[in-house]
């Protein structure tokens, strides 16, 4: 799995939807019940702002104060563009085996980038659903993240409570519907 390329593509999936948010949609509800569209975009902008710092080997404690506050300011689209440009540049420059210090412990950059890829991909669907735009995700990304998540769901995500309950899907559901359901979405 080319984690750098997949990360870049997942960021593009999310970014394409950020670019088409209408001015009156920033406070629309999303499938993430606690977030509106602005909150969802802020979450991903925050992730992108953290990415270069963590890939450089810094700890959460070392950078938390510098990254506190509203990441979107007055121009959420510009905030996204700036943050994602820095994040994808950092991802492209890092050794995939470099140690990254996350809240749950240390891991290789490869693992961190895969987590980010999954988050951007699933939230691209969340944003699309919230603003009523194309919900079809990159099929290769869906397949790669589904393979990775088959293990992660039970080992890390579900026990940590960071995703909703797995949702039922019909026997003939496609890969995207199955992945979304695994992440607690109702496609």
trRosetta pair geometry for C-beta under 8 A, 3 or more apart (Angstrom, degrees):
i j d omega theta_ij theta_ji phi_ij phi_ji
1 6 6.5 -17 176 -17 96 145
1 114 7.4 51 120 -98 144 114
1 144 5.7 123 -128 -153 118 119
1 148 7.5 34 -75 -62 171 117
2 5 4.0 18 120 28 120 117
2 6 6.1 143 87 -18 69 88
3 6 5.7 -58 -140 43 32 110
3 7 5.9 38 158 -25 67 106
3 91 7.9 -124 123 -174 88 112
3 96 6.2 122 45 -126 129 122
3 110 5.1 161 -2 -147 161 70
3 113 4.3 98 157 99 120 128
3 114 5.6 -73 -128 -61 116 78
3 117 6.9 -128 -157 -30 75 140
4 7 5.8 -52 -147 33 27 113
4 8 6.5 28 153 -18 61 106
4 91 5.3 157 -131 144 80 98
4 92 5.5 103 -166 -99 128 55
4 96 7.4 -105 -40 -78 99 107
4 113 6.8 -35 -79 -176 48 158
5 8 5.7 -53 -149 35 32 112
5 9 6.4 29 154 -16 65 107
6 9 5.7 -56 -147 39 33 110
6 10 6.2 32 155 -19 67 105
6 113 7.8 112 74 142 96 104
6 114 7.6 23 91 -110 135 65
6 117 4.9 21 127 -132 101 148
6 141 6.1 141 -153 -114 91 84
6 144 5.8 -107 -122 101 144 160
7 10 5.9 -56 -146 37 29 109
7 11 6.4 31 154 -19 64 105
7 88 7.0 171 119 -115 102 76
7 91 5.1 -123 98 -176 150 160
7 113 4.8 -67 -66 -174 138 101
7 114 7.9 -93 -69 -76 96 31
7 116 5.8 34 -132 92 107 112
7 117 4.8 -97 -92 -75 60 96
7 120 7.5 96 -155 24 59 144
8 11 5.8 -54 -151 35 30 112
8 12 6.5 32 150 -20 63 105
8 88 5.2 82 -107 -141 84 119
8 91 7.1 -169 -57 88 81 137
8 92 7.5 46 -65 -64 123 102
9 12 5.4 -52 -150 35 35 114
9 13 6.6 43 149 -26 65 98
9 117 8.0 35 64 -141 82 104
9 138 5.8 -26 158 7 120 178
9 140 7.9 -13 129 80 165 108
9 141 5.8 -153 110 -71 122 124
10 13 5.4 -43 -150 27 37 117
10 14 6.7 31 153 -12 64 101
10 116 7.4 148 87 125 139 72
10 117 4.4 149 -1 -151 156 65
10 118 7.6 -42 -137 -33 159 16
10 120 3.8 110 143 87 104 120
10 121 4.5 -68 -134 -54 109 84
10 124 7.1 -142 -167 -24 68 132
10 138 7.6 -118 -85 36 56 133
10 141 5.8 147 -77 -146 86 141
11 14 6.0 -57 -153 40 33 106
11 15 5.9 32 152 -20 68 114
11 48 7.5 95 -127 -97 119 117
11 84 5.1 146 -176 -154 124 116
11 87 6.9 172 -106 92 146 123
11 88 5.8 -128 49 -69 165 114
11 120 5.4 -56 -78 -157 47 159
12 15 5.5 -56 -136 43 30 113
12 16 6.2 41 161 -30 65 100
13 16 6.2 -51 -154 24 23 111
13 17 7.4 12 151 -8 55 106
13 120 6.5 119 62 141 103 97
13 121 6.0 40 72 -113 152 60
13 124 4.0 -21 132 -110 102 166
13 137 6.2 36 -152 -140 143 82
13 138 5.8 -107 -79 -9 126 109
13 141 6.9 -108 -38 47 148 170
14 17 6.1 -68 -165 39 36 106
14 18 6.4 39 145 -25 72 105
14 44 5.8 -155 169 -164 152 162
14 120 4.6 -100 -23 -167 133 87
14 121 7.7 -99 -48 -73 96 24
14 123 5.9 24 -111 94 120 96
14 124 4.3 -112 -80 -81 61 89
14 127 6.6 95 -146 18 73 145
15 18 5.3 -47 -144 30 40 115
15 19 6.5 44 158 -25 67 101
15 80 6.3 157 -119 153 84 124
15 81 7.7 95 -143 -88 119 61
15 84 5.9 5 -78 -67 127 179
16 19 6.0 -53 -157 28 30 115
16 20 7.3 7 154 -3 60 109
16 124 7.7 42 50 -147 93 115
17 20 6.2 -69 -153 42 37 99
17 21 7.2 59 150 -48 67 87
17 124 5.7 150 3 -154 137 72
17 127 4.4 120 127 110 141 124
17 128 5.3 -97 -114 -68 138 74
17 131 6.8 151 -175 42 98 133
17 133 6.0 171 -128 71 88 138
18 21 6.1 -34 -160 -7 39 114
18 41 5.9 112 -117 -124 106 118
18 76 7.2 -136 -166 133 106 101
18 77 6.0 150 146 -115 101 73
18 80 4.8 174 162 -159 163 178
18 127 7.0 -34 -65 -179 60 158
19 77 6.4 87 -106 -137 52 118
20 131 6.8 144 105 129 91 146
20 133 5.6 95 98 -87 139 157
21 25 5.1 -138 -167 80 80 121
21 26 6.5 84 157 -77 127 68
21 37 6.1 151 -138 166 132 140
21 41 7.4 -60 -30 -59 163 144
21 76 7.5 -35 70 92 144 134
21 77 7.6 -166 46 -71 106 100
21 127 7.6 -71 -73 -174 110 109
21 131 5.5 -110 -110 -101 70 151
22 25 4.6 91 57 -5 80 111
22 131 7.2 153 13 -154 83 111
23 26 7.0 -31 -171 -14 36 108
25 28 4.7 -28 -161 -8 68 127
25 37 5.5 35 141 7 82 168
25 130 7.3 121 178 134 109 93
25 131 5.0 58 179 -117 152 95
26 36 7.1 63 143 131 50 115
26 37 5.2 -130 -148 81 31 113
26 38 4.5 49 175 -58 91 101
26 76 7.0 159 -121 -1 121 154
27 36 4.8 -9 -155 169 45 155
27 37 6.7 -78 -40 34 10 94
27 38 6.3 -7 -78 -2 56 115
28 36 6.1 136 68 -165 32 92
28 37 5.0 40 52 -23 85 118
28 130 5.2 137 107 174 113 95
28 131 6.5 133 62 -85 151 61
29 33 7.7 -1 -166 -132 108 46
29 36 6.0 -66 -96 -113 36 72
29 130 6.6 -147 99 -131 43 98
30 33 8.0 -127 79 -62 69 20
30 35 5.3 -23 45 94 126 91
30 36 6.4 140 -8 -150 94 23
30 37 6.0 137 -56 -76 109 53
30 39 7.7 -136 15 66 131 99
30 40 5.0 85 -42 -48 169 141
30 126 5.1 48 179 169 115 101
30 127 6.9 -23 -125 -88 123 44
30 129 7.1 100 -154 81 66 98
30 130 4.1 -34 -103 -78 74 133
31 125 7.8 -16 23 116 146 88
31 126 4.8 -120 42 -128 106 86
31 129 5.5 36 -32 82 113 146
31 130 7.1 -117 -9 -57 71 90
31 185 5.7 28 162 -128 152 95
31 186 7.5 -168 -140 37 121 77
32 35 4.3 10 99 37 114 112
32 39 7.8 -134 94 101 123 113
32 40 6.0 140 40 -92 133 105
32 123 7.8 -4 -32 -116 134 87
32 126 5.7 25 -18 -155 97 145
34 39 7.5 -115 119 133 70 157
35 39 3.6 -144 -148 96 89 124
35 40 4.7 118 140 -57 135 76
35 43 6.8 -37 -119 -24 154 132
36 39 5.2 97 46 10 61 104
36 40 7.2 -118 103 -7 31 92
36 130 7.9 132 -172 -158 52 140
37 40 5.7 -56 -148 36 31 113
37 41 6.3 26 157 -14 67 106
37 127 6.8 89 -137 -133 87 80
37 130 5.2 166 -84 136 95 143
37 131 6.5 76 -111 -60 138 99
38 41 6.0 -57 -147 40 30 107
38 42 6.1 34 153 -22 65 108
38 72 6.6 -103 -165 15 91 173
38 76 6.6 -120 -130 -87 79 149
39 42 5.5 -55 -146 37 30 115
39 43 6.5 39 152 -27 63 101
40 43 5.7 -48 -155 26 31 116
40 44 7.0 19 153 -8 62 103
40 123 6.1 171 -175 -162 104 110
40 126 6.0 -154 -145 117 144 124
40 127 5.9 178 124 -81 140 88
40 130 7.1 175 17 -5 158 162
41 44 6.0 -59 -153 41 36 104
41 45 6.1 37 151 -20 69 107
41 72 6.6 71 107 -93 108 129
41 76 5.4 51 120 -175 147 126
41 80 6.4 -64 -172 -73 106 119
41 127 7.2 82 -69 -107 82 128
42 45 5.6 -54 -142 39 32 112
42 46 6.1 38 155 -22 65 104
42 70 7.1 -68 -130 -157 129 66
42 71 5.3 136 -152 51 78 104
42 72 5.2 -76 -92 -31 89 114
42 76 7.7 -77 -65 -128 72 108
43 46 5.8 -55 -153 34 26 113
43 47 6.6 28 150 -19 62 103
43 123 7.2 -147 89 -126 121 153
44 47 5.3 -45 -146 33 38 115
44 48 6.4 39 153 -18 65 102
44 80 7.4 25 99 -123 107 97
44 119 7.3 172 -105 133 86 105
44 120 6.4 97 -136 -106 120 75
44 123 5.8 -179 -66 110 123 155
45 48 5.6 -55 -150 38 33 111
45 49 6.3 36 150 -22 66 105
45 71 4.3 168 110 125 118 130
45 72 6.1 135 37 -75 164 74
45 76 7.5 -123 -47 -156 147 76
45 79 5.2 16 -140 135 148 106
45 80 5.5 -95 -88 -91 102 60
45 83 4.7 126 -155 27 72 165
45 84 8.0 -74 -113 -41 62 80
46 49 5.6 -54 -147 35 32 112
46 50 6.4 29 155 -17 66 106
46 67 7.1 105 -148 165 81 117
46 71 5.0 -154 -69 -27 72 157
47 50 5.8 -59 -150 38 31 109
47 51 6.5 48 150 -44 64 98
47 87 7.6 45 119 -113 73 151
47 116 6.2 156 166 -129 125 97
47 119 6.5 -168 -121 107 168 145
47 120 7.8 -151 95 -64 147 88
48 51 5.5 -35 -149 6 35 122
48 80 7.6 94 28 -149 157 53
48 83 3.6 100 101 148 125 103
48 84 5.0 -65 -134 -78 152 51
48 86 6.8 110 159 67 94 91
48 87 3.9 -95 -152 -36 79 142
49 52 7.8 -58 -174 27 31 95
49 53 7.6 15 144 -2 60 116
49 67 5.4 146 129 -137 125 117
49 71 6.0 -134 -18 -133 146 129
49 83 5.0 -56 -58 -132 74 113
49 86 7.5 42 -112 77 45 134
49 87 7.6 -57 -42 -63 21 106
50 53 5.7 -75 -161 47 45 111
50 54 5.5 29 156 -14 85 115
50 63 7.2 137 -129 107 72 137
50 67 6.4 63 -78 -148 76 170
51 54 6.2 -64 -139 42 24 101
51 55 5.9 18 166 -14 64 114
51 86 7.4 145 71 112 105 85
51 87 3.9 63 61 -132 148 94
51 90 5.6 153 127 72 94 136
51 91 6.7 -32 170 -52 128 95
51 116 6.6 60 -100 -110 118 157
52 55 5.9 -61 -140 43 27 108
52 56 6.2 29 158 -23 64 110
52 86 5.2 -63 -34 155 137 101
52 87 6.3 -117 -37 -96 83 46
52 89 7.4 8 -93 77 115 90
52 90 3.7 -161 -104 -65 74 153
53 56 5.9 -61 -154 33 26 111
53 58 4.7 -59 173 55 83 132
53 62 7.7 -173 177 93 115 101
53 63 4.4 64 -180 -98 151 169
53 67 7.4 -107 -4 -47 158 134
54 57 7.9 102 -180 -32 33 10
54 58 6.3 -91 -91 63 35 79
54 60 7.7 15 -93 -71 105 66
54 63 7.8 -114 -56 33 67 148
54 100 5.2 52 157 -159 97 105
54 101 6.8 -139 -147 55 86 64
54 102 7.0 48 -155 -82 137 70
54 112 6.7 -156 126 -169 128 155
55 90 4.7 134 62 157 145 114
55 91 6.7 -132 -91 -82 161 50
55 93 7.9 107 137 73 134 87
55 94 4.5 -93 -176 -77 116 146
55 98 7.0 77 -166 87 66 137
55 100 6.3 -26 -96 -101 44 115
55 109 5.7 67 -129 -127 85 120
55 112 7.3 -169 -82 95 80 144
56 90 7.2 -72 -44 -148 86 121
57 98 6.9 -93 -72 170 92 117
57 99 7.0 58 -120 80 86 79
57 100 7.5 -114 -99 -107 42 49
57 101 7.3 63 -169 -2 46 104
58 62 4.5 -124 -172 81 99 134
58 63 5.2 78 132 -32 138 117
58 101 7.4 -113 110 46 31 117
59 62 4.7 100 55 0 77 103
59 63 7.4 172 82 6 43 87
59 101 4.5 -45 -107 102 72 146
60 63 6.8 -84 -152 50 27 86
60 64 5.7 44 162 -56 71 105
60 101 6.9 -129 -13 117 76 98
60 102 7.4 66 -45 -154 115 30
60 103 6.0 49 -44 -77 159 75
61 64 6.1 -30 -127 -1 25 117
63 66 5.3 -65 -163 45 63 113
63 67 5.7 38 148 -9 92 115
64 67 6.3 -79 -149 47 27 96
64 68 6.6 48 155 -53 67 94
65 68 5.7 -32 -151 -7 35 119
67 71 7.7 6 -176 -88 82 107
70 73 6.3 138 113 -62 107 42
71 79 5.9 129 142 177 73 134
71 83 7.1 36 174 -69 120 148
72 75 7.5 -158 170 76 72 33
72 76 4.3 -8 -158 -100 116 78
72 79 4.7 -159 -132 40 46 164
73 76 7.7 -179 61 -68 63 47
73 78 7.9 -52 70 76 119 107
73 79 5.8 158 30 -68 96 125
75 78 3.9 20 122 26 123 116
75 79 6.2 151 93 -20 69 85
76 79 5.4 -55 -144 37 33 114
76 80 6.3 37 156 -22 66 102
77 80 5.7 -50 -151 33 32 113
77 81 6.5 32 151 -19 64 105
78 81 5.6 -51 -145 36 34 113
78 82 6.3 32 157 -17 66 106
79 82 6.0 -56 -147 38 28 109
79 83 6.2 20 159 -13 64 113
80 83 6.1 -66 -145 42 26 105
80 84 5.8 14 166 -12 67 114
81 84 6.3 -60 -137 41 21 102
81 85 6.2 25 162 -23 60 111
82 85 6.0 -59 -151 32 24 112
82 86 6.7 17 156 -12 61 108
83 86 6.0 -61 -154 39 31 107
83 87 6.1 28 153 -19 68 111
84 87 5.4 -53 -140 39 35 113
84 88 6.0 28 164 -15 69 106
85 88 6.4 -57 -142 39 23 101
85 89 6.3 24 157 -18 60 111
86 89 5.8 -59 -148 38 28 112
86 90 6.3 27 156 -18 65 108
87 90 5.9 -58 -149 37 28 109
87 91 6.3 28 154 -19 65 108
87 116 7.8 -162 178 -178 128 150
88 91 5.5 -49 -143 37 35 114
88 92 6.3 37 156 -20 64 106
89 92 5.8 -58 -150 37 29 111
89 93 6.5 15 156 -11 63 114
90 93 6.0 -68 -147 42 30 105
90 94 6.3 33 159 -34 68 109
91 94 6.2 -53 -142 20 28 112
91 113 5.7 113 -139 -116 113 122
91 116 7.9 -130 -92 77 134 150
94 98 5.5 -101 -178 27 99 138
94 109 4.8 -146 138 -171 134 164
95 98 4.4 111 69 -38 92 98
95 109 6.7 124 87 27 53 140
96 108 6.5 38 149 160 64 112
96 109 5.3 -135 -148 79 35 101
96 110 4.0 53 178 -66 100 96
96 113 7.3 -72 -129 19 86 138
97 108 5.1 -47 -139 -142 43 119
97 109 6.9 -18 27 30 8 93
97 110 6.7 6 -75 -15 46 113
98 108 6.9 110 61 -155 37 65
98 109 4.6 34 58 -23 88 122
99 106 5.2 -5 -169 -171 107 116
99 107 7.4 140 -148 73 62 21
99 108 6.7 -55 -96 -98 45 45
99 109 7.7 -60 -26 -35 3 77
100 106 6.9 152 75 -153 42 63
100 107 5.8 -29 60 69 92 72
100 108 7.0 49 11 152 94 14
100 109 5.2 114 -35 -86 117 60
100 111 7.7 -152 43 65 121 90
100 112 4.5 -23 68 -33 162 150
101 105 8.0 -87 -148 164 57 26
101 106 5.5 -29 -102 -97 60 79
102 105 6.5 0 65 60 85 36
102 106 7.2 150 23 -100 75 24
102 107 6.1 -7 10 19 122 108
102 112 6.5 -179 -59 -102 126 108
104 156 7.8 89 151 -151 170 112
104 160 7.6 -53 -91 -105 140 141
107 111 4.3 -83 157 71 124 138
107 112 6.0 146 88 -47 112 86
108 111 5.1 100 62 2 77 98
108 112 7.4 -145 101 0 44 88
109 112 5.4 -57 -148 41 40 113
109 113 6.0 39 155 -20 72 106
110 113 6.0 -58 -148 37 25 109
110 114 6.5 26 153 -20 61 106
111 114 5.7 -55 -151 34 32 112
111 115 6.6 35 151 -19 64 102
112 115 5.7 -52 -154 33 33 113
112 116 6.5 31 150 -17 65 105
113 116 5.5 -52 -146 38 36 113
113 117 6.2 44 151 -26 66 102
114 117 5.4 -48 -147 31 34 116
114 118 6.5 35 154 -18 64 102
114 145 7.8 161 -173 -111 85 74
114 148 5.6 -149 180 -160 130 161
115 118 5.8 -56 -153 35 31 110
115 119 6.4 28 152 -17 65 108
116 119 5.6 -55 -145 38 33 111
116 120 6.2 30 158 -16 67 106
117 120 6.1 -57 -146 39 27 107
117 121 6.2 25 156 -19 63 111
117 141 7.1 -145 173 -152 107 104
117 144 7.8 -42 136 106 142 120
117 145 6.4 -153 119 -85 103 109
118 121 5.8 -60 -146 38 27 111
118 122 6.2 18 163 -11 66 109
118 145 4.8 141 -101 -144 83 121
118 148 7.0 -125 -66 88 123 128
118 149 6.4 128 -123 -71 138 114
118 152 8.0 -110 -60 81 171 158
119 122 6.3 -57 -141 41 26 103
119 123 5.9 15 163 -7 63 116
120 123 6.0 -65 -139 48 24 104
120 124 6.2 38 155 -35 63 101
121 124 5.6 -47 -152 20 29 115
121 125 7.4 24 151 -12 58 98
121 137 6.1 75 -168 -158 92 138
121 138 7.5 -93 -126 43 108 99
121 141 5.3 -171 -110 148 135 126
121 142 7.2 174 179 -81 137 57
121 145 5.7 -144 58 -34 159 163
122 125 5.9 -54 -164 33 38 109
122 126 6.6 40 141 -20 68 105
122 179 7.7 -136 -91 140 92 102
122 180 7.0 146 -133 -113 87 67
122 183 5.0 -135 -128 173 141 171
122 185 7.2 -171 -161 -31 100 134
123 126 4.8 -44 -143 35 46 120
123 127 6.1 48 156 -20 70 99
124 127 5.9 -53 -148 37 29 108
124 128 6.3 31 151 -20 62 107
124 137 6.3 116 90 -109 123 102
125 128 5.5 -54 -145 37 33 113
125 129 6.2 33 156 -20 66 105
125 135 5.7 59 -142 -159 79 85
125 137 5.9 -47 -65 -55 102 120
125 176 7.9 157 -94 -176 140 108
125 180 6.1 -105 123 -103 166 119
125 185 6.8 24 111 -143 133 171
125 187 7.8 -45 179 -106 139 94
126 129 5.9 -57 -150 36 27 110
126 130 6.3 26 153 -20 63 110
126 185 7.4 -128 -78 -105 83 129
127 130 5.6 -56 -147 36 32 113
127 131 6.3 1 166 5 68 110
128 131 6.7 -74 -142 50 24 88
128 132 7.9 -126 170 52 55 5
128 133 5.0 -101 -143 73 75 82
128 134 6.0 -73 -147 84 129 42
128 135 4.4 160 119 -95 134 62
129 132 7.8 27 -175 -70 25 37
129 135 5.9 56 -66 -103 73 121
135 187 7.9 149 153 -149 138 90
136 176 7.3 -87 -141 -87 57 171
137 141 6.3 -99 155 75 104 116
137 142 5.4 118 99 -60 117 109
137 176 5.5 152 40 -124 106 120
138 141 4.0 63 86 12 110 115
138 142 6.7 178 89 -16 56 83
139 142 5.4 -51 -148 33 34 116
139 143 6.5 33 155 -18 66 104
139 175 7.0 85 -152 69 80 135
139 176 7.5 -77 -109 -54 65 104
140 143 5.7 -53 -149 36 34 111
140 144 6.3 31 155 -17 67 107
141 144 5.8 -57 -145 39 31 109
141 145 6.0 21 162 -11 68 111
142 145 6.3 -62 -143 43 23 102
142 146 6.0 27 157 -23 63 112
142 175 5.1 112 132 125 124 112
142 176 5.0 -62 -131 -87 152 71
142 179 5.4 -149 -160 0 87 156
143 146 5.7 -55 -144 35 26 113
143 147 6.5 28 157 -20 62 104
143 175 6.0 -18 -79 -177 71 154
144 147 5.9 -55 -155 32 29 111
144 148 6.5 22 152 -12 64 109
145 148 5.6 -56 -145 43 36 110
145 149 5.6 31 158 -20 70 114
145 179 6.3 72 95 -148 105 137
146 149 5.8 -58 -134 42 25 107
146 150 6.6 47 158 -43 60 93
146 175 6.1 -99 -34 -169 161 97
146 178 6.7 51 -128 99 132 107
146 179 4.7 -95 -83 -87 98 107
146 182 7.4 125 -128 22 78 152
147 150 6.1 -41 -160 4 27 116
148 151 7.1 -74 179 39 39 96
148 152 6.2 17 144 -8 76 124
149 152 5.0 -67 -133 51 45 109
149 153 5.4 61 166 -42 81 96
149 157 7.6 -4 -151 1 90 148
149 179 6.9 100 51 -140 149 88
149 182 6.0 114 130 124 131 142
149 183 7.6 -49 -162 -64 154 90
150 153 6.7 -37 -145 12 15 113
151 154 7.2 -81 -171 44 33 92
151 155 5.8 6 156 -3 73 128
152 155 5.8 -74 -133 51 29 103
152 156 5.2 -41 -164 41 74 110
152 157 5.6 60 141 -13 88 108
153 156 7.9 -4 -41 52 3 68
153 157 5.3 -47 -127 52 40 119
153 158 5.5 47 166 -26 66 109
153 163 7.6 -64 -134 54 79 150
153 166 7.6 57 -176 -76 135 115
153 182 5.7 -80 -97 178 146 108
154 158 5.8 -11 -109 31 35 131
154 159 7.7 56 175 -25 40 97
155 159 7.4 -66 148 10 21 122
156 159 6.7 -82 -150 44 14 100
156 160 6.0 1 168 -11 60 121
157 160 6.1 -70 -147 41 22 105
157 162 5.6 -95 -152 61 70 100
157 163 4.9 20 165 4 114 121
158 161 7.7 34 176 -69 32 35
158 163 6.6 -53 -84 57 54 105
158 166 7.8 -20 -100 -36 124 98
163 183 5.3 -107 -152 -158 131 58
163 184 4.8 177 164 -9 85 125
164 167 7.6 27 109 -44 113 96
164 183 7.3 57 43 143 84 51
164 184 2.5 132 65 -172 90 143
164 185 7.4 118 51 -52 127 40
165 184 5.7 99 51 -119 34 95
166 181 6.1 52 -171 148 70 80
166 182 5.7 -10 -123 -126 96 41
166 184 6.7 -75 -80 -80 27 58
167 180 7.7 -29 46 118 127 77
167 181 4.1 -115 66 -145 90 83
167 184 6.3 106 -26 -152 97 30
167 185 6.5 -95 9 80 141 33
167 186 5.2 -163 -146 -86 161 67
167 187 7.9 161 88 5 143 74
168 181 7.0 -98 77 -157 9 135
169 173 3.8 -30 160 -20 119 164
169 177 5.2 135 -139 137 135 107
169 178 5.7 -132 53 -92 166 60
169 181 4.6 -115 -42 -37 115 164
169 187 7.5 24 -108 39 111 113
170 173 5.0 135 60 -45 71 89
173 177 4.0 -114 -175 91 110 131
173 178 5.4 139 110 -56 117 81
173 181 7.4 23 148 -8 164 141
173 187 7.9 117 -154 63 122 133
174 177 5.2 95 56 13 71 102
174 178 7.0 -133 103 -5 36 93
175 178 5.7 -59 -147 38 30 112
175 179 6.3 28 158 -18 67 106
176 179 5.9 -56 -147 36 30 109
176 180 6.2 28 157 -16 65 108
176 187 7.0 132 124 -125 87 157
177 180 5.9 -56 -145 40 29 110
177 181 6.2 30 156 -19 64 109
177 187 4.4 -138 -125 63 76 153
178 181 5.8 -57 -147 38 28 111
178 182 6.4 33 153 -23 63 104
179 182 5.6 -53 -151 31 32 113
179 183 6.6 20 153 -7 64 107
180 183 5.8 -65 -153 45 33 105
180 185 3.9 -66 173 68 93 125
180 186 7.8 -97 134 20 112 6
180 187 4.4 98 82 -56 147 112
181 184 7.6 77 -173 -53 32 8
181 185 6.4 -91 -75 66 32 68
181 186 7.4 58 -102 -101 75 38
181 187 6.5 -74 -50 0 82 104
